[in-house]
Amino acid sequence: MFRWIDNFLKLYQIPTDNTSIFGKIAELEARIEELERENVETTNAMYEIANSLEARIDILASEPYKLPFNTEKLR
């Protein structure tokens, strides 16, 4: 996102260490990229879980429902 700032500042030999505002921007950019990767991984894991649950529900739904022998107790 802000990598262009880093490249631009290097041309003019402006420091981008962790104590400068530009260094902080670079740190934040790196953290944002890391969080975006984690978000994608989490989303993929959630889709896998949802698909697995749906498959299990489909399996259970396809089995015939067995009523108890004495249905009078249900009323």
Secondary structure as GFF3:
##gff-version 3
##sequence-region A 1 75
A	DSSP	alpha_helix	3	11	.	.	.	ID=ss1
A	DSSP	alpha_helix	21	62	.	.	.	ID=ss2
A	DSSP	three_ten_helix	71	74	.	.	.	ID=ss3
###
